[in-house]
């Protein structure tokens, strides 16, 4: 291995010297800025950069060279950015220290696009899964299995990709088939979930499906005594469908009402919303539902909630016999990766999916296939380009500028912007990186722009009041 150190006035000149002396296969090992301090004034002046590079006789792995280059360039940027003169005012000192602490907390690696030998389609699918916030380990496993099935399983159309991913996820979730078809007799179905996920609307849709489409005798019970007017919405739905409805505020009243409705084919129970951080509410819900025969408990979770909160809701119900999952508000979510992550981490079958407030419509039987269809709804298969096959090809490729993402960044910078920011217009399309959320941009080692403030909520950005908002009951 040949190692050589280069000094130049800037990074561009240093890279040109490296390519000239060591060739295009050279790898950057380190980079730092050269400083000279004025002994009289105490100011530090940049005199250039020092870059250490190496080249070997055997070919390097394609995925290593770009990562080392990006890491060295970022190291140079950080070292140059935090350099401070020995004499400075208080505000400069505090600001530099805050930036230094912030830099240490950031992820020290730029996002890279995974590449597969001779197959750019799988690379684009992998990148799309990450943009949909699918867990990286799960996405890696999906792509590895797709690659292992080639060429038997073709991935030339979106339907073929959806079928391949669905089959892999179904295989990973073997043994989680839905138990909705129970023996004949009265069935009691309780829908539980955090506050505001749409339990009442979902229950009304199920009641309409059983009563109108299947011709079943349906009765409704409301345990939602905490919310003002909690029974009112359910009574309106029950009147429109001509089905009986009763309110039960206590455990004994609930058990008595269930026994009274045993002559009906379906007994649907609406419950109060709970806070996953309040164990008293969980214990109260468990005590109320305990002791009911032939009870099915369906946990409703909103697709708009981040993965950590979904997992928190599941974890706090470990003492309750939850049998099925219901995903709601799929029409309001821009990503579905959080739902895939939850399904892969928990064996509970998915019973239903809802996507709107239209009763009795906007509900369908849950399945992995339908989640994957939504996951790949905006995937552009035509964006895949043939692999050039050149060794050492830079892998930091990005999505197209017109993909609808709200946050963008220049891959040669460390700042991300809103789509309508004035600085976004100055980014060349070949250098543009897009993100589905501000959080995703931060996790990818980018800082928010100080002009458009992309880390703030869109409601704040639009100048609307944040605190005084109206929430429509579920």
Secondary structure in CASP SS format (residue, H / E / C, confidence):
PFRMAT SS
TARGET T0000
AUTHOR 0000-0000-0000
METHOD secondary structure of the structure
MODEL  1
X C 1.00
X E 1.00
X E 1.00
X E 1.00
X E 1.00
X E 1.00
X E 1.00
X E 1.00
X C 1.00
X C 1.00
X H 1.00
X H 1.00
X H 1.00
X H 1.00
X H 1.00
X H 1.00
X H 1.00
X H 1.00
X H 1.00
X H 1.00
X H 1.00
X H 1.00
X C 1.00
X C 1.00
X C 1.00
X C 1.00
X E 1.00
X E 1.00
X E 1.00
X E 1.00
X E 1.00
X E 1.00
X E 1.00
X E 1.00
X E 1.00
X E 1.00
X E 1.00
X C 1.00
X C 1.00
X C 1.00
X C 1.00
X C 1.00
X C 1.00
X E 1.00
X E 1.00
X E 1.00
X E 1.00
X E 1.00
X E 1.00
X E 1.00
X E 1.00
X E 1.00
X E 1.00
X E 1.00
X E 1.00
X C 1.00
X C 1.00
X C 1.00
X C 1.00
X C 1.00
X C 1.00
X H 1.00
X H 1.00
X H 1.00
X H 1.00
X H 1.00
X H 1.00
X H 1.00
X H 1.00
X H 1.00
X H 1.00
X H 1.00
X H 1.00
X H 1.00
X H 1.00
X H 1.00
X H 1.00
X H 1.00
X H 1.00
X H 1.00
X H 1.00
X C 1.00
X C 1.00
X C 1.00
X C 1.00
X C 1.00
X C 1.00
X C 1.00
X C 1.00
X H 1.00
X H 1.00
X H 1.00
X H 1.00
X H 1.00
X H 1.00
X H 1.00
X H 1.00
X H 1.00
X H 1.00
X H 1.00
X H 1.00
X H 1.00
X H 1.00
X H 1.00
X H 1.00
X C 1.00
X C 1.00
X C 1.00
X C 1.00
X C 1.00
X C 1.00
X C 1.00
X C 1.00
X C 1.00
X C 1.00
X E 1.00
X C 1.00
X C 1.00
X E 1.00
X H 1.00
X H 1.00
X H 1.00
X H 1.00
X H 1.00
X H 1.00
X H 1.00
X H 1.00
X H 1.00
X H 1.00
X H 1.00
X H 1.00
X C 1.00
X C 1.00
X C 1.00
X C 1.00
X H 1.00
X H 1.00
X H 1.00
X H 1.00
X H 1.00
X H 1.00
X H 1.00
X H 1.00
X H 1.00
X H 1.00
X H 1.00
X H 1.00
X H 1.00
X H 1.00
X C 1.00
X C 1.00
X C 1.00
X C 1.00
X C 1.00
X C 1.00
X C 1.00
X C 1.00
X H 1.00
X H 1.00
X H 1.00
X H 1.00
X H 1.00
X H 1.00
X H 1.00
X H 1.00
X H 1.00
X H 1.00
X H 1.00
X H 1.00
X H 1.00
X H 1.00
X H 1.00
X C 1.00
X C 1.00
X C 1.00
X C 1.00
X C 1.00
X C 1.00
X C 1.00
X C 1.00
X C 1.00
X C 1.00
X C 1.00
X C 1.00
X C 1.00
X C 1.00
X E 1.00
X E 1.00
X E 1.00
X E 1.00
X E 1.00
X E 1.00
X E 1.00
X E 1.00
X C 1.00
X C 1.00
X C 1.00
X C 1.00
X H 1.00
X H 1.00
X H 1.00
X H 1.00
X H 1.00
X H 1.00
X H 1.00
X H 1.00
X H 1.00
X H 1.00
X H 1.00
X H 1.00
X H 1.00
X H 1.00
X H 1.00
X C 1.00
X C 1.00
X C 1.00
X C 1.00
X E 1.00
X E 1.00
X E 1.00
X E 1.00
X E 1.00
X C 1.00
X C 1.00
X C 1.00
X C 1.00
X C 1.00
X C 1.00
X C 1.00
X H 1.00
X H 1.00
X H 1.00
X H 1.00
X H 1.00
X H 1.00
X H 1.00
X H 1.00
X H 1.00
X H 1.00
X H 1.00
X H 1.00
X C 1.00
X C 1.00
X E 1.00
X E 1.00
X E 1.00
X E 1.00
X C 1.00
X C 1.00
X C 1.00
X H 1.00
X H 1.00
X H 1.00
X H 1.00
X H 1.00
X H 1.00
X H 1.00
X H 1.00
X H 1.00
X H 1.00
X C 1.00
X C 1.00
X C 1.00
X C 1.00
X C 1.00
X E 1.00
X E 1.00
X E 1.00
X E 1.00
X E 1.00
X C 1.00
X C 1.00
X C 1.00
X E 1.00
X C 1.00
X C 1.00
X C 1.00
X C 1.00
X H 1.00
X H 1.00
X H 1.00
X H 1.00
X H 1.00
X H 1.00
X H 1.00
X H 1.00
X H 1.00
X H 1.00
X H 1.00
X C 1.00
X C 1.00
X C 1.00
X C 1.00
X C 1.00
X E 1.00
X E 1.00
X E 1.00
X E 1.00
X E 1.00
X E 1.00
X E 1.00
X E 1.00
X C 1.00
X C 1.00
X C 1.00
X C 1.00
X H 1.00
X H 1.00
X H 1.00
X H 1.00
X H 1.00
X H 1.00
X H 1.00
X H 1.00
X H 1.00
X C 1.00
X C 1.00
X C 1.00
X C 1.00
X C 1.00
X C 1.00
X C 1.00
X C 1.00
X E 1.00
X E 1.00
X E 1.00
X E 1.00
X E 1.00
X C 1.00
X H 1.00
X H 1.00
X H 1.00
X C 1.00
X C 1.00
X C 1.00
X C 1.00
X H 1.00
X H 1.00
X H 1.00
X H 1.00
X H 1.00
X H 1.00
X H 1.00
X H 1.00
X H 1.00
X C 1.00
X C 1.00
X C 1.00
X E 1.00
X E 1.00
X E 1.00
X E 1.00
X E 1.00
X E 1.00
X C 1.00
X C 1.00
X C 1.00
X C 1.00
X C 1.00
X C 1.00
X C 1.00
X C 1.00
X E 1.00
X E 1.00
X E 1.00
X C 1.00
X C 1.00
X H 1.00
X H 1.00
X H 1.00
X H 1.00
X H 1.00
X H 1.00
X H 1.00
X H 1.00
X C 1.00
X C 1.00
X C 1.00
X C 1.00
X C 1.00
X H 1.00
X H 1.00
X H 1.00
X C 1.00
X C 1.00
X C 1.00
X C 1.00
X C 1.00
X C 1.00
X C 1.00
X C 1.00
X C 1.00
X C 1.00
X C 1.00
X C 1.00
X C 1.00
X C 1.00
X C 1.00
X C 1.00
X C 1.00
X C 1.00
X C 1.00
X C 1.00
X C 1.00
X C 1.00
X C 1.00
X E 1.00
X E 1.00
X E 1.00
X E 1.00
X C 1.00
X C 1.00
X C 1.00
X C 1.00
X E 1.00
X E 1.00
X E 1.00
X E 1.00
X C 1.00
X C 1.00
X C 1.00
X C 1.00
X C 1.00
X H 1.00
X H 1.00
X H 1.00
X C 1.00
X C 1.00
X H 1.00
X H 1.00
X H 1.00
X E 1.00
X E 1.00
X E 1.00
X E 1.00
X C 1.00
X C 1.00
X H 1.00
X H 1.00
X H 1.00
X H 1.00
X H 1.00
X H 1.00
X C 1.00
X C 1.00
X C 1.00
X E 1.00
X E 1.00
X C 1.00
X C 1.00
X C 1.00
X C 1.00
X C 1.00
X C 1.00
X C 1.00
X C 1.00
X C 1.00
X H 1.00
X H 1.00
X H 1.00
X H 1.00
X C 1.00
X C 1.00
X C 1.00
X C 1.00
X C 1.00
X C 1.00
X C 1.00
X C 1.00
X C 1.00
X C 1.00
X C 1.00
X C 1.00
X C 1.00
END
